């Protein structure tokens, strides 16, 4: 598998409300800049956070894509045009919006809060014909497992709690301290990793908080095989990992972007 690392300085950036909400974006929109463009059925990835002041992103529309918010610290609230009420979410909670044929929503971040907002690319020929829907998942309900002494939060995939329309997505969060773990990997998948906390070494490559790494399939290999990615934690570590297929089986935005470039 091929390894690429992106420090916060190499990622795209953004802000809302005069800097009340600040973002670093491992995968930004095409106009955002940054070194990494959409790939697989992973379209957009932002780490958004507030400092001393709460702040609200006003009502705005979405269609087709799946928008997932992972609350990392603090708390947020969500409003959408279907529920027509504010719904609170707290650290560890997750929300998915399957935007289907259209929905509008707003987000409020309390002070000292942070989230990942990640957009996934389902088969738009199908999802644009479906009504929008969404689900909230409490951290208390997210299934946990153990890997080499690490706590594994199974967010999406065969062992995960989330119901997703984007095909082949597996999302896990690993929390552990002072040891090595081996994350199973397949050569026909991308593995996207974000260091939330701690200093770690990924296949002997050093990474620090807010670094992002992409493992991509080796184009010289014509067969699928199982491997592993070794991650060593120096102290306490918190690592977010998304596995996504090299070939989702339908045309994605990444395919369209490549055709235009």
C-alpha positions in Angstrom: 0.0 0.0 0.0 1.1 3.6 -0.7 1.6 6.0 2.2 1.0 9.8 2.1 1.0 12.1 5.1 -0.6 15.5 5.3 0.2 17.9 8.1 -2.4 20.6 9.1 -0.3 23.1 7.0 -0.8 20.9 4.0 -4.6 20.6 4.5 -7.2 23.0 3.3 -8.7 25.5 5.8 -11.9 27.5 6.4 -13.8 29.5 8.9 -17.3 30.6 9.7 -18.7 33.7 11.4 -15.5 35.7 11.4 -13.4 32.9 12.8 -15.8 31.8 15.6 -15.7 28.3 13.9 -12.3 27.3 12.4 -11.7 24.3 10.2 -8.8 22.3 9.0 -9.8 20.0 6.1 -7.8 16.9 5.2 -10.2 16.6 2.2 -11.6 20.0 1.2 -14.0 21.1 -1.6 -12.2 21.6 -4.9 -12.1 25.4 -4.4 -10.6 25.1 -0.9 -7.1 24.2 -2.0 -5.2 21.7 0.0 -3.1 18.8 -1.2 -5.7 16.1 -1.3 -8.8 15.8 -3.5 -11.8 13.5 -3.1 -11.1 9.8 -3.6 -13.0 6.5 -3.4 -16.5 7.5 -2.1 -15.0 9.8 0.5 -15.9 13.4 -0.7 -15.1 15.8 2.2 -13.5 15.8 5.6 -13.4 18.8 8.0 -12.3 19.1 11.6 -14.3 22.1 12.9 -13.9 23.7 16.3 -14.8 26.7 18.5 -12.8 28.5 21.1 -14.3 30.9 23.7 -17.6 31.6 21.9 -20.4 29.4 20.7 -21.4 29.8 17.1 -24.1 28.7 14.6 -23.9 27.8 10.9 -27.3 28.9 9.5 -29.8 26.8 7.6 -28.4 25.5 4.3 -29.4 22.8 1.8 -28.0 19.4 0.8 -28.9 16.8 -1.8 -27.7 13.3 -2.5 -24.6 13.0 -0.2 -24.4 11.6 3.2 -23.2 14.1 5.8 -21.9 12.6 9.1 -21.1 14.6 12.2 -18.9 13.0 14.8 -18.8 15.0 18.1 -15.2 14.9 19.4 -15.4 17.3 22.4 -18.0 19.5 23.9 -21.5 19.6 22.5 -23.5 20.7 19.4 -27.1 21.0 18.3 -28.6 20.2 15.0 -31.7 21.6 13.3 -33.2 20.4 10.0 -36.2 21.1 7.8 -37.8 17.7 8.6 -37.7 17.7 12.4 -38.0 21.5 12.7 -36.4 21.4 16.2 -33.0 21.6 17.7 -31.5 18.2 18.7 -28.5 18.2 21.1 -25.5 16.0 20.6 -22.6 15.5 23.0 -19.0 14.2 22.9 -18.9 10.7 21.4 -22.3 11.0 19.7 -22.8 10.7 15.9 -25.3 12.0 13.5 -25.8 11.0 9.8 -27.9 12.9 7.3 -28.9 11.0 4.2 -29.8 14.0 2.2 -31.6 12.2 -0.6 -33.9 14.4 -2.7 -33.1 17.4 -0.5 -33.0 18.7 3.1 -31.9 21.9 4.8 -30.1 21.9 8.2 -28.3 24.2 10.6 -25.6 23.5 13.2 -24.7 25.1 16.5 -21.4 24.5 18.2 -21.0 25.3 21.9 -17.8 27.0 23.1 -14.8 24.6 23.3 -16.4 22.0 21.0 -15.0 20.2 18.0 -16.4 17.8 15.4 -15.5 15.9 12.3 -18.0 16.5 9.5 -17.4 14.0 6.8 -19.3 13.7 3.5 -19.7 10.3 1.8 -20.6 9.8 -1.8 -23.3 7.1 -2.3 -24.7 6.1 -5.7 -26.4 9.5 -6.5 -28.5 7.9 -9.2 -30.3 6.1 -6.4 -30.1 8.5 -3.5 -31.4 11.5 -5.4 -34.7 9.6 -5.9 -35.1 8.9 -2.1 -36.6 11.1 0.6 -34.0 12.5 3.0 -33.6 10.8 6.4 -31.3 11.1 9.4 -30.2 9.1 12.5 -28.7 10.1 15.8 -26.5 7.6 17.7 -25.6 8.0 21.3 -22.1 7.2 22.4 -23.6 4.8 25.0 -25.0 2.7 22.1 -21.9 2.5 19.9 -20.5 -1.1 20.1 -17.0 -1.5 21.4 -14.4 -4.2 20.8 -10.7 -4.7 21.7 -7.7 -4.9 19.5 -4.2 -5.5 21.0 -5.3 -3.7 24.1 -6.9 -0.8 22.4 -10.6 0.2 22.7 -12.2 0.1 19.3 -15.4 2.1 18.7 -17.2 0.4 15.8 -19.0 3.3 14.1 -19.8 1.9 10.6 -19.3 -1.3 8.7 -20.3 -4.9 9.5 -19.6 -4.4 13.2 -20.7 -0.7 13.3 -23.9 1.0 14.4 -24.5 3.4 11.6 -26.7 2.7 8.6 -25.1 4.1 5.5 -25.9 4.3 1.8 -22.3 4.8 0.7 -21.1 1.3 -0.1 -18.2 -0.5 1.6 -17.5 2.1 4.3 -15.9 1.0 7.6 -15.3 3.5 10.4 -13.5 2.9 13.6 -12.0 5.0 16.4 -9.1 3.5 18.4 -8.1 4.7 21.8 -5.1 3.2 23.6 -1.9 4.0 25.4 1.8 3.1 25.1 1.8 0.1 22.9 1.6 -1.2 19.3 -1.6 -2.2 17.6 -2.0 -3.7 14.2 -5.0 -2.6 12.2 -6.2 -5.1 9.6 -6.0 -3.8 6.0 -6.9 -4.9 2.5 -5.0 -3.9 -0.6 -8.3 -3.1 -2.5 -9.2 -0.4 0.0 -8.1 3.1 1.0 -7.3 3.7 4.7 -7.7 7.3 5.9 -6.4 8.1 9.4 -6.6 11.2 11.5 -4.7 11.6 14.7 -7.1 13.2 17.3 -4.7 12.9 20.2 -1.2 11.7 20.9 2.1 11.1 19.2 2.0 7.9 17.1 4.1 6.1 14.6 2.3 4.6 11.6 4.3 1.9 9.9 7.3 3.6 11.5 6.3 7.1 10.2 5.9 9.7 13.0 2.5 11.5 13.3 1.3 14.1 15.6 -2.2 15.5 16.5 -4.2 16.7 13.4 -1.9 14.9 11.0 -3.8 12.9 8.3 -2.5 9.9 6.5 -3.8 8.1 3.4 -2.9 4.6 2.5 -3.9 3.9 -1.1 -4.0 0.6 -3.0 -0.8 -0.4 -4.7 -1.6 0.0 -8.5 1.1 -2.6 -9.3 -0.8 -5.3 -7.6 -3.6 -7.0 -9.4 -4.9 -9.1 -6.5 -6.5 -8.4 -3.2 -4.7 -9.4 -0.1 -4.9 -8.9 3.6 -2.2 -7.0 5.5 -2.0 -4.8 8.5 -1.0 -1.3 9.4 1.1 -1.0 12.6 0.5 2.0 14.8 2.6 2.6 17.9 1.3 5.0 20.6 3.8 7.1 22.6 1.5 7.8 25.6 -2.2 8.1 25.2 -3.5 8.0 21.6 -6.8 8.6 19.8 -7.0 7.6 16.2 -9.9 7.8 13.7 -9.8 5.5 10.7 -12.0 5.1 7.7 -11.7 2.3 5.2 -13.3 2.9 1.8 -13.2 0.8 -1.4 -10.9 1.4 -4.2 -13.8 0.7 -6.6 -17.2 1.4 -5.0 -19.0 0.0 -8.0 -20.7 3.2 -9.2 -19.5 6.5 -10.5 -18.5 8.8 -7.6 -17.7 12.5 -7.5 -14.0 11.6 -7.4 -14.5 9.9 -10.8 -16.1 13.0 -12.2 -13.4 15.2 -10.8 -10.7 13.1 -12.4 -12.5 13.2 -15.8 -12.6 17.0 -15.6 -9.0 17.5 -14.5 
